[in-house]
């Protein structure tokens, strides 16, 4: 079984691809693959392995040998699944490979925003502590997380992991009903919980029901000072509305690990706002990148390959 890994560079060069090699007869590895290179590289291959490379209907139709597409990620939006299904090509992904890594990143953001770390670091860098009349700076209001109410959107492995960490800080945690499925869920909808939230953390997929889930109308209903965290997908929040709420003080802090366009080659308002004295964190989609999480992604993909091989016997 010949396999082709299209974008090994996105996994990092410190991962061990040995588990994948053991499940195939040959493995061609490419650091990155452009749309123009895709079909040529997959000619004759039975298995395509992709993290972010788009495999569309045109490519699928041009690859008669292809039998399996392994997505080395949870989201499969880079694959035309309908075209794959029509050709009888199986599409598999990996889930929960980075749960500990992403939950840790989320808590890092929560703690940093609660302690006003971005602002106090700026104050120190600009010399305000060094010239202070007192031994400490107290210009920015710090939030003690103990006793505060964390509302989480998304009760999967990630949401549950964040909840466990938050409870260790003695926070009260509530999960809202799944957006778009509120009538089938016994939990209260986000609209019913938002006015009680001190921290709102998003851990749900980006769908039609969750696009701009946090918008200007929702932000108008929050308590002043709420911390908003998005370690899921760009597009879950209306970033411009969130930035406006941060500037006016309705949001007490904003932390995002993803943006609607990645990389943000055309810039983004949140990145530009990092130059302002705001309680704002923007990280480059790095919540998942611990070595343990990336290796786990490879290991889980190897398990998908093994199951596929066994099914052929």
C-alpha positions in Angstrom: 0.0 0.0 0.0 1.6 3.3 -1.2 0.9 6.3 0.9 1.8 10.0 0.5 2.1 12.5 3.3 1.4 15.9 1.7 2.4 18.4 4.4 4.7 16.9 6.9 6.1 20.3 7.7 2.9 21.3 9.4 3.4 18.5 11.9 6.9 19.7 12.9 10.2 18.0 12.2 10.6 16.5 15.6 7.8 14.0 15.3 8.4 10.3 14.7 6.7 9.1 11.6 7.7 5.5 12.3 4.2 4.4 13.4 2.8 5.4 10.0 5.7 3.8 8.1 5.0 0.5 9.8 1.4 0.5 8.4 2.2 1.1 4.7 4.5 -0.5 2.1 5.9 2.8 1.1 5.6 6.4 2.3 6.4 9.5 0.2 6.9 12.5 2.4 6.6 16.1 1.3 7.1 19.1 3.5 4.4 21.0 1.8 2.2 20.5 -1.3 0.6 23.2 -3.4 -2.6 22.8 -5.3 -0.6 22.5 -8.6 1.5 19.7 -7.2 -1.3 17.7 -5.5 -2.5 15.4 -8.3 1.0 14.6 -9.6 2.2 13.6 -6.1 -0.8 11.4 -5.4 -0.8 9.6 -8.8 -0.7 5.8 -8.1 -1.1 6.3 -4.3 -3.8 4.4 -2.4 -3.5 6.6 0.7 -3.3 10.3 1.0 -2.3 11.8 4.4 -3.0 15.5 4.8 -3.1 17.9 7.7 -4.3 21.1 5.9 -3.8 20.4 2.2 -7.1 20.7 0.4 -8.2 17.6 -1.6 -11.1 18.7 -3.7 -13.5 16.9 -6.1 -11.3 17.7 -9.1 -8.3 16.0 -7.5 -10.4 13.0 -6.3 -11.7 12.4 -9.8 -8.2 12.5 -11.2 -6.8 9.9 -8.7 -8.3 6.4 -9.6 -5.9 4.5 -7.2 -6.9 6.5 -4.1 -8.8 4.5 -1.5 -8.2 6.3 1.8 -7.7 9.8 2.9 -6.2 10.2 6.4 -6.7 13.7 7.8 -4.1 14.4 10.5 -6.5 16.7 12.3 -10.0 16.7 13.7 -11.6 18.9 11.1 -12.1 17.5 7.7 -13.3 20.7 5.9 -10.3 20.5 3.6 -11.6 17.3 2.0 -14.5 17.2 -0.4 -16.2 14.4 1.5 -19.2 14.1 -0.9 -16.8 13.5 -3.8 -14.8 11.0 -1.8 -18.0 9.1 -0.8 -19.2 9.0 -4.4 -15.9 7.3 -5.3 -16.0 4.9 -2.4 -12.9 6.6 -0.8 -12.9 6.4 3.0 -12.1 9.6 4.9 -10.8 9.3 8.5 -9.6 11.9 11.0 -8.1 12.0 14.5 -9.8 13.3 17.6 -8.8 14.3 21.1 -5.1 14.1 20.2 -4.3 17.4 21.8 -6.8 17.6 24.6 -4.3 18.2 27.4 -2.3 20.7 25.2 -5.3 22.8 24.2 -6.8 22.8 27.7 -3.5 23.9 29.2 -3.3 26.7 26.6 -6.9 27.8 27.4 -6.1 28.0 31.1 -2.9 29.9 30.4 -5.0 32.5 28.6 -7.6 32.6 31.3 -5.0 33.1 34.0 -3.1 35.7 31.9 -6.3 37.7 31.3 -7.5 37.4 34.8 -4.2 38.8 36.1 -4.1 41.5 33.4 -0.7 40.1 32.3 -0.7 41.8 28.8 -1.2 45.2 30.4 1.3 44.8 33.3 3.9 43.4 31.0 3.5 46.5 28.8 3.8 48.7 31.9 7.0 47.1 32.9 8.5 47.3 29.4 7.6 51.0 29.2 9.2 51.8 32.6 6.1 52.5 34.7 7.1 50.2 37.5 10.6 51.5 37.6 9.4 55.0 38.1 6.5 54.2 40.4 6.1 55.9 43.8 5.0 52.6 45.3 6.5 49.1 45.4 3.8 47.8 43.1 1.5 48.7 40.2 -2.2 48.5 40.8 -3.6 50.3 37.7 -5.4 47.3 36.2 -8.1 45.4 38.0 -7.2 41.7 38.6 -9.8 39.0 38.7 -9.6 36.2 41.3 -10.9 33.1 39.5 -12.0 31.2 42.7 -15.8 31.5 42.9 -16.2 32.9 39.4 -18.6 31.3 36.9 -17.1 29.8 33.8 -19.6 29.1 31.0 -18.3 26.6 28.4 -19.7 26.1 24.9 -18.9 22.5 23.8 -18.9 19.6 26.2 -16.6 17.2 24.3 -13.2 16.1 25.5 -11.8 19.6 25.3 -14.6 21.3 27.1 -14.5 18.7 29.8 -10.7 19.0 30.2 -11.0 22.8 30.6 -13.8 22.3 33.2 -11.6 20.0 35.3 -8.8 22.5 35.3 -11.1 25.4 36.1 -12.6 23.5 39.0 -9.1 23.1 40.4 -9.1 26.9 40.7 -12.5 26.6 42.6 -14.5 28.0 39.7 -18.1 27.2 39.1 -18.6 25.6 35.7 -21.7 25.4 33.5 -22.1 23.9 30.1 -24.6 25.4 27.7 -26.8 23.5 25.3 -25.3 22.6 21.9 -25.9 25.6 19.6 -28.5 24.8 17.0 -29.7 21.8 19.0 -31.1 23.6 22.0 -34.6 21.9 21.6 -32.9 18.5 21.9 -30.7 19.4 24.9 -31.7 19.6 28.6 -29.0 22.1 29.4 -29.8 25.8 29.3 -28.9 27.7 26.1 -26.1 30.1 25.9 -28.6 33.0 25.9 -29.9 31.9 29.3 -26.4 31.6 30.8 -24.5 34.6 29.3 -25.7 37.1 31.9 -24.3 35.0 34.7 -20.9 34.3 33.1 -17.6 35.7 34.4 -15.6 33.8 31.8 -16.9 32.4 28.5 -14.8 29.7 26.8 -15.6 28.3 23.3 -14.8 24.6 22.5 -17.3 23.8 19.8 -17.0 23.3 16.0 -17.5 26.0 13.5 -20.9 25.4 11.8 -23.7 27.5 10.4 -25.2 27.5 13.9 -22.0 28.6 15.6 -20.7 31.2 13.1 -20.5 34.5 15.0 -22.1 32.7 18.0 -20.6 35.6 20.1 -21.8 38.7 18.3 -22.6 42.3 19.2 -26.1 41.4 20.5 -24.7 38.7 22.8 -21.9 40.9 24.0 -24.4 43.6 24.8 -25.9 41.3 27.4 -22.7 40.3 29.3 -21.7 41.6 32.7 -19.0 44.2 32.4 -15.6 42.6 32.8 -16.2 39.2 31.3 -13.2 37.3 30.0 -13.8 35.7 26.5 -11.6 32.8 25.3 -11.6 31.2 21.9 -9.3 28.2 21.5 -11.5 26.6 18.9 -12.1 28.0 15.4 -11.9 31.5 14.0 -15.4 32.7 13.1 -17.0 31.6 16.3 -16.9 35.2 17.5 -17.4 38.4 15.6 -13.9 39.7 16.3 -14.7 43.3 15.4 -17.6 43.3 17.9 -15.5 41.7 20.5 -12.7 44.2 20.0 -15.2 47.1 20.3 -16.5 45.5 23.6 -12.9 45.2 24.8 -12.1 48.8 24.0 -15.2 50.1 25.8 -14.6 47.9 28.9 -17.6 45.6 28.5 -15.2 42.8 27.9 -12.5 42.6 30.6 -10.2 40.5 28.5 -10.1 38.7 25.2 -7.9 35.7 24.2 -8.0 34.0 20.8 -5.9 31.2 19.4 -7.4 31.3 15.9 -8.6 33.7 13.3 -11.0 33.2 10.3 -8.1 33.4 7.8 -4.9 31.5 8.7 -2.2 32.6 8.3 -3.7 36.1 8.4 -1.8 37.3 5.3 -4.1 40.3 4.9 -3.7 41.3 8.6 -6.5 41.4 11.1 -7.9 44.0 13.5 -7.0 41.9 16.6 -3.4 41.8 15.5 -3.3 45.5 14.9 -4.9 46.1 18.3 -2.0 44.3 20.1 -0.2 47.7 19.9 -3.0 49.2 22.1 -2.9 49.0 25.9 -5.6 46.3 26.0 -6.1 43.1 28.0 -5.7 41.1 24.7 -4.0 37.9 23.8 -3.6 36.6 20.2 -1.7 33.4 19.8 -0.8 31.8 16.4 -3.1 28.7 16.4 -0.5 27.2 18.8 -2.7 25.6 21.5 -2.2 22.2 19.9 1.5 22.2 19.1 3.0 20.5 22.1 5.3 17.6 21.0 3.1 15.2 22.8 0.0 16.3 21.0 1.7 16.2 17.6 3.1 12.8 18.2 -0.3 11.6 19.3 -1.7 12.8 16.0 0.7 10.6 14.2 0.0 7.6 16.4 -3.7 7.9 16.0 -3.3 8.2 12.2 -1.3 5.0 12.3 -4.1 3.3 14.1 -6.5 4.5 11.4 -4.2 3.0 8.8 -4.0 -0.3 10.7 -7.8 -0.6 10.9 -8.1 0.1 7.2 -5.5 -2.6 6.3 -7.3 -5.1 8.6 -10.6 -4.3 7.0 -9.2 -5.2 3.6 -8.2 -8.7 4.7 
